[in-house]
Amino acid sequence: MQGRYELLIENEEAMVALGGYLAEALGGKGIVFLHGDLGAGKTTFSRGVLRYLGHQGAVKSPTYTLVEPYEVNGHKVYHFDLYRLADPEELEFIGGRDYFNEVALCLVEWPSRGQGELPEADLDITFDYDLPGRKATIIAGTEAGKKALNKIRSLQEGG
């Protein structure tokens, strides 16, 4: 099993599709860290995850609320944006520990801001600009992450 996968993402539609592949591969549960500069596609990717699970409403980055909860077709999804987190211990004040459990999917933008207070990620995804599209580097951090990564690779490559 390989623990790393890199791919080019040509446009927004492909980014949303990649989010769907991740949702399918993880079965709607797990911990995913999302890295990348502002505008790199983290929220668009998260929208793809939520759309795949059946969410029809808007998906925005929870920059000011820190976390946006969703309950979709029996799946709990927590979309975090830690960009404005001043101290990792602030996660404890918002009940961060309660969000990270085995029955939820946690998408965490800017996880470096919560370093030391976050559990290990199943998948760590970095989005980089590769104009006109993006490049995604996916690294598995757990055994569940490795299985999901292989499934994402298979779905992405049409297998």
C-alpha positions as CSV (number, residue, x, y, z in Angstrom):
1,M,0.0,0.0,0.0
2,Q,1.4,3.4,-1.0
3,G,0.8,6.2,1.5
4,R,1.2,9.1,-0.9
5,Y,-0.7,10.2,-4.1
6,E,-0.3,13.3,-6.2
7,L,-2.7,14.5,-8.9
8,L,-3.5,17.5,-11.0
9,I,-6.9,19.1,-10.7
10,E,-7.9,20.9,-13.8
11,N,-10.9,22.9,-12.6
12,E,-13.5,23.5,-10.0
13,E,-15.6,20.5,-11.2
14,A,-12.6,18.2,-10.8
15,M,-12.0,19.6,-7.3
16,V,-15.6,18.9,-6.3
17,A,-15.3,15.4,-7.8
18,L,-12.1,14.7,-5.7
19,G,-14.1,15.7,-2.6
20,G,-16.8,13.2,-3.6
21,Y,-14.1,10.4,-4.0
22,L,-12.8,11.2,-0.6
23,A,-16.3,11.0,1.0
24,E,-16.9,7.7,-0.7
25,A,-13.5,6.3,0.2
26,L,-13.8,7.2,3.9
27,G,-17.4,6.1,4.2
28,G,-18.3,9.5,5.6
29,K,-16.1,9.3,8.7
30,G,-12.5,10.1,9.6
31,I,-10.2,13.1,10.0
32,V,-8.8,15.0,7.1
33,F,-6.4,17.9,7.3
34,L,-6.5,20.4,4.4
35,H,-3.5,22.6,3.7
36,G,-2.9,25.3,1.1
37,D,-2.8,29.0,0.7
38,L,-6.0,31.2,0.6
39,G,-7.9,30.4,-2.6
40,A,-6.1,27.0,-3.2
41,G,-9.4,25.1,-3.2
42,K,-9.8,23.8,0.4
43,T,-13.4,24.9,0.7
44,T,-14.3,23.9,-2.8
45,F,-13.0,20.4,-2.0
46,S,-15.1,20.4,1.2
47,R,-18.2,21.3,-0.8
48,G,-17.5,18.2,-3.0
49,V,-17.4,16.1,0.1
50,L,-20.7,17.4,1.4
51,R,-22.4,17.3,-2.1
52,Y,-21.4,13.6,-2.4
53,L,-23.1,12.9,1.0
54,G,-26.2,14.7,-0.2
55,H,-26.0,18.3,1.2
56,Q,-27.8,20.7,-1.1
57,G,-27.2,24.0,0.6
58,A,-24.3,26.5,0.6
59,V,-20.9,25.5,1.9
60,K,-18.8,28.3,3.1
61,S,-15.5,28.4,5.0
62,P,-16.3,28.8,8.7
63,T,-13.5,31.4,9.1
64,Y,-15.3,33.3,11.9
65,T,-17.2,30.5,13.6
66,L,-14.2,28.0,13.5
67,V,-16.5,25.0,12.8
68,E,-19.6,24.5,10.7
69,P,-21.6,21.3,11.6
70,Y,-23.6,19.4,9.0
71,E,-25.8,16.4,9.4
72,V,-26.5,14.8,6.0
73,N,-28.2,11.5,5.4
74,G,-27.1,10.1,8.7
75,H,-23.6,11.4,8.4
76,K,-22.1,14.0,10.7
77,V,-19.6,16.3,9.1
78,Y,-17.6,19.1,10.9
79,H,-15.9,21.6,8.7
80,F,-13.2,23.5,10.6
81,D,-11.3,26.6,9.5
82,L,-8.6,27.3,12.1
83,Y,-7.1,30.3,10.3
84,R,-8.2,32.7,12.9
85,L,-7.3,30.5,15.9
86,A,-5.0,32.5,18.1
87,D,-3.9,29.6,20.3
88,P,-4.4,25.8,19.8
89,E,-5.9,25.6,23.3
90,E,-9.0,27.6,22.0
91,L,-10.1,24.3,20.4
92,E,-10.8,23.0,23.9
93,F,-13.1,26.0,24.5
94,I,-15.3,25.2,21.5
95,G,-15.5,21.5,22.5
96,G,-13.0,20.4,19.9
97,R,-12.4,17.0,21.5
98,D,-16.1,16.1,21.2
99,Y,-16.1,16.7,17.4
100,F,-13.3,14.2,16.7
101,N,-15.0,10.9,17.2
102,E,-15.3,7.7,15.1
103,V,-18.8,8.5,13.8
104,A,-18.0,11.9,12.2
105,L,-16.0,13.2,9.3
106,C,-13.9,16.2,10.3
107,L,-12.4,18.4,7.6
108,V,-9.8,20.7,9.1
109,E,-8.5,23.7,7.1
110,W,-5.3,25.3,8.5
111,P,-4.6,22.4,10.9
112,S,-1.2,23.8,11.8
113,R,-3.0,26.4,13.9
114,G,-4.4,23.6,16.1
115,Q,-1.1,21.7,16.4
116,G,-0.8,19.8,19.7
117,E,-4.6,19.8,20.2
118,L,-5.7,17.8,17.1
119,P,-5.7,14.0,16.8
120,E,-3.8,12.3,14.0
121,A,-5.3,12.7,10.6
122,D,-6.3,9.8,8.4
123,L,-5.5,11.9,5.4
124,D,-3.4,15.0,5.0
125,I,-4.1,16.9,1.8
126,T,-2.1,19.8,0.4
127,F,-3.4,21.9,-2.4
128,D,-0.9,23.9,-4.4
129,Y,-1.4,26.2,-7.4
130,D,-0.4,24.5,-10.7
131,L,-2.0,27.0,-13.0
132,P,-4.4,26.9,-14.7
133,G,-5.4,24.2,-12.1
134,R,-4.2,22.9,-8.8
135,K,-2.1,20.1,-7.6
136,A,-3.2,17.9,-4.7
137,T,-0.8,15.8,-2.6
138,I,-2.6,13.3,-0.4
139,I,-0.7,11.5,2.4
140,A,-2.2,8.7,4.5
141,G,-1.5,9.0,8.2
142,T,-3.4,5.9,9.4
143,E,-4.2,2.4,8.2
144,A,-7.8,3.7,7.4
145,G,-6.2,6.5,5.6
146,K,-4.1,4.1,3.5
147,K,-7.2,2.2,2.5
148,A,-9.0,5.4,1.6
149,L,-6.1,6.7,-0.4
150,N,-6.0,3.5,-2.5
151,K,-9.7,3.8,-3.1
152,I,-9.4,7.5,-4.0
153,R,-6.6,6.6,-6.5
154,S,-8.8,3.9,-8.0
155,L,-11.8,6.2,-8.3
156,Q,-9.7,9.1,-9.7
157,E,-8.1,6.8,-12.3
158,G,-11.5,5.4,-13.3
159,G,-10.9,1.9,-11.8
